[in-house]
Amino acid sequence: MRSEPTPFEGGPMDGRILPILLGPTGHPPKWYEIPVPDGAGGPPTVLLYQRVPSGYTKRLHLQKGWKYVFDPTGEKPKLRWPWTKPGS
């Protein structure tokens, strides 16, 4: 499996660079979850990071790579299929 060093922004992982496994398309996952164990023995806290473009080149406006940005809500959006009714 191929991996790519990916930077993290915001939250407790701010400034760190981790090797993230790439999928079959060559991109890292859209969401990255980091479970943090609770010191009191309760359920672990899950830190959620969203994949965003890290920047673009000046001349041709090509994407340079990916980075993960902290999502303080801690919830992934639900899947939306084109054939489902809005509001359900």
N, C-alpha and C positions, 0 to 999 in steps of 0.2 A: 504494500500500500504506500502511496505517496503522501507526504505531509508538507505543509507550508508554514513557516513561522508567521504568526498572525498577532498583531498588537491588540491590546485591550485598552479601552478608555472608560473612565468613570468607575465608580463603585470601589470595592476593595481590591480589584485586580488592576487598577489604574497604572499604566506605564509598563506592565509586564508583557512579555512576548512569549507565546506558547506555540509549540508545533501542533497544528491541527490537521487531522486526517482529511484528505480530499475525497469527494464522492466520485462516481463514474464520469461526471461531466467536467471534473477538474476544479470544482468550486467547493469551499467549505460549507458546512450546514448553515441554514438561514438563522437558526437559533442555537445558542450554546448554553447548556445548563450546567451549573456547578453546585452540587449538593455540599452544604457545610453542616457537619454534625453539631447538634446542640450539646453544650457542656453538661446540662442537667439530665440528659438522657431522653429528652423529648424528640419529636419528629425533626428531621434535618431541615434547615432553611435552604431554599434553592435560589441561587443567584442566576438571573437570566440576562443574557447578552444577545443583542441583535446584530446580524451581519449588515454592514453598510459599505459602500465604496470608500476607499481610503483617499482617493484623489484622482485627478485627471491631468494628462499632459497638456502643456500650453498650446502647442501647435496644432495637433490633430484631435485634441480632446478625447484621447483614448484613456480608458480606465487603468490606473496603476496597480490596483490590487484591492484587498479587502481588509477591514478591521472590524472589531466587535465593540459596540457601544452598550453601556449598562442601561437596562430597562428597570427603573425603580418599582414599577407596578408588579413585576414578578409573574405576569400572566401572558401566555402566548395568545394571539388572536385565534378565534375559531376558524376552521376551514369554511370557505364560502364556495359553494358549487353553483354554476350558472343556472341549474335547473331548480334550485330551491327558492321558495317564496321569501321575500324580504320580511324581516321581523319574526321569523320562526326559528 
